[in-house]
Amino acid sequence: MPIYEYRCNTCRNRLAVLARTVNAPPPRCERCGRSDVTRLLSRFAAPRSEEARMEALADPSSLAQVDERDPKSVARWMQRLGRETGADLGDGFEEEIERAAGDGTGDGESAAESFPGANDAGANDE
């Protein structure tokens, strides 16, 4: 059964209605009680399987816009990764991402400085 969205022409309230039949009369506004409503074009999403989402994340072209030297770029990629996987990354995830991105309010501490041993990885690369 589809869900239709309407906007009340009187009070501008937006409402969503589960349509049980195709020829159902227009709904009444939940706020003002009038039935002078206009049906809106709704957004829709085409669901993808988890496998398709993971394949898209693994595609090298999805990393083309990620600059590993730019913390803001990496932070945007991490946020996208978190949304796409649906993984519970903990309460402090967003805060850490914002801090790593150096939103202009901090001292510019890099994300690598937040994790013990992260700066040691390339110490012998000279």
C-alpha positions in Angstrom: 0.0 0.0 0.0 1.4 3.4 -1.0 1.9 6.3 1.4 0.8 9.6 -0.1 1.9 13.0 1.1 -0.5 16.0 1.1 -0.2 19.7 2.0 -3.2 21.5 3.5 -4.1 24.5 1.4 -5.6 26.3 4.4 -2.9 25.9 7.1 0.0 24.6 5.0 0.3 21.5 7.2 2.0 18.5 5.6 0.5 15.1 6.2 1.2 11.5 5.1 -1.6 9.0 4.5 -1.4 5.3 4.0 -3.8 4.7 1.0 -5.8 1.6 1.4 -7.6 2.0 -1.9 -6.7 3.8 -5.1 -9.9 5.9 -5.2 -9.8 7.0 -1.6 -11.2 10.5 -1.0 -8.7 13.2 0.0 -7.8 13.1 3.7 -8.7 15.8 6.2 -5.9 17.9 7.6 -4.9 16.7 11.1 -4.3 20.3 12.2 -7.3 22.3 10.9 -9.7 19.5 9.9 -10.3 20.7 6.4 -10.1 18.4 3.3 -8.8 21.2 1.0 -5.5 19.4 0.4 -3.1 19.0 -2.5 -1.2 15.8 -3.2 2.5 16.2 -3.3 5.2 14.4 -5.2 7.0 12.3 -2.7 10.6 11.3 -2.6 11.2 7.6 -3.1 14.1 5.3 -2.6 15.1 2.2 -4.5 16.3 -0.2 -1.9 19.6 -1.9 -2.5 20.8 -5.1 -1.0 23.6 -5.0 1.5 25.8 -6.7 -1.0 25.2 -3.9 -3.6 25.9 -1.2 -0.9 29.2 -2.9 0.1 30.2 -3.3 -3.6 29.6 0.4 -4.2 31.8 1.3 -1.1 34.6 -1.0 -2.3 34.6 0.4 -5.8 37.8 2.4 -6.3 36.0 5.1 -8.1 34.1 5.9 -4.9 37.4 6.9 -3.3 38.4 9.2 -6.2 37.3 12.3 -4.3 38.9 11.4 -1.0 42.2 13.2 -0.4 43.9 11.3 2.4 46.0 14.4 3.2 42.8 16.4 3.9 41.2 15.6 7.2 37.9 17.1 6.1 37.8 14.9 3.0 38.5 11.8 5.1 35.9 12.9 7.6 33.2 13.2 4.9 34.1 9.7 3.6 33.9 8.3 7.2 30.5 9.8 7.7 29.3 8.3 4.4 30.8 5.0 5.3 29.0 5.0 8.7 25.6 5.9 7.0 26.0 3.3 4.3 27.0 0.4 6.5 24.4 1.3 9.2 26.9 0.2 11.8 26.7 1.6 15.3 29.9 3.5 15.6 29.3 4.7 19.1 28.2 7.9 20.7 31.4 9.8 20.1 31.8 9.0 16.4 30.3 12.3 15.1 32.3 14.3 17.6 35.6 12.6 16.7 34.9 13.1 13.0 34.2 16.8 13.5 37.4 17.1 15.5 39.4 15.2 13.0 38.1 17.5 10.3 39.4 20.5 12.2 36.3 22.6 11.8 38.2 25.8 12.6 37.4 25.7 16.3 40.1 23.4 17.5 43.9 23.5 17.5 44.2 21.6 14.3 44.9 18.3 16.0 45.0 15.6 13.3 43.0 12.4 13.5 46.2 10.4 13.6 47.1 12.1 16.9 43.9 10.7 18.5 45.0 7.1 18.1 47.9 5.6 19.9 50.6 4.3 17.5 49.0 5.9 14.5 52.0 8.2 13.9 54.4 5.4 14.3 53.3 3.6 11.1 55.3 5.7 8.8 58.2 6.6 11.1 60.7 4.5 9.2 59.7 5.6 5.7 62.3 8.4 5.5 
